[in-house]
């Protein structure tokens, strides 16, 4: 199981890396006739990568925040349901006890 998660994480990382590379290459590399990037292309690619990394980090943080809020809401709802069920059991036990007392009272009369 642990290996599956690691493989999934590696796959996601490589997919993101390839997407960033492809996007920034498409946006920034204008000439393929030279073996090196021009200064403008290098600056563009660097800015592109930084911008995409920043956006990805913001999206990840928003996702984490949302997951935490969802988990907190789930825990609160589960606690509320459990409390309601416990109250129902207590009420049922109280009702049973009252019924027994009534029956005993009727038997003694």
N, C-alpha and C positions, 0 to 999 in steps of 0.2 A: 504494500500500500504506500509506504513511504517513497519507494522508488517511482511509483506512478505519479505521485505529486511532484517529485523533483523533475521528472521528465516533462510533465505538463508545464511547470514553471519555466524550464529551459525552452520549450517550444514557444510559449508566449513571449519570452524575452527575445528570441530570434525573430519571431514574426514582427514584433514592435521595431526591432533594430532594422529589419529589412524594409519595413514601411517608411521609417524615418529616412533611411538611406535613399530609397526610391523617390520619396517626396522632395527631399532637399536636392537631389541630383537633378530631378526634372525642373525644379524652380531656379537652380543656380548655375548649372553648367550649360554654357551657350555654345562653346566651340569644342569640337572633338578632334580638331586638326593638330592640337599640341599635346605633348605627353604630360604636361603639368597644368594645374589649374592656374588661371590668372589671379592676380591679387583680388580683383573684384569678385571672382567666383569663390575664392577661398573665404573671403569675408562673408559673402552671402551664405555659403554652406555652414559656416560656424554660427552665424546668427540664426539660421534656420533650425539647426540642431538644438541650440539653446532654447529657442522659443518652443519647439515641440516638446522638449523635456519638461519645461516649465508648465506647459498646458497639461501634459500627462500627469505630473505631480499634483496639480490642482484638481484634476478629475479624480485621481486616486484618493485624495484627501476627502473630497466631497462624497465619494462612494463609501469610504470608511465611516464618515460621520453619519451618513444615512443608515448604514448597517448597524451602527451602535444605537441609533435612535429606534430602529425597528426592533432590535433585540431587547432594549429597555422596555418598549411598549409590550412586547410579547411576554416578558417576565412579569410585568405589572398585571397584565390580563390573566396570566396563569395563576398568580398569587390571589387575585380577586376571585377567580373561579374556585380555587381551593378553599378559600375562606367561606365562600357561599356554600360549598358542599359540606364543610365542617359544621356550619350553622344548621344546615338541614339535618345532619346526623344528630346534633345536640337536641334540636327541636323534636325529632322523632323519638329520641331516648326519653326526653321529658314527657312526651305524650304517652309513651308506653308506661312510664312510672306512674303517671296520673291515672291511667286506665287500671293498672294493677291495684292502686290504692282504692279506687272506686269499687272494684270487684271485691276486694277484701272487706271493705266497709259494708257492702251489701250482704256478704256472707255472714258477717258477725251480727247483723241485725236480725 
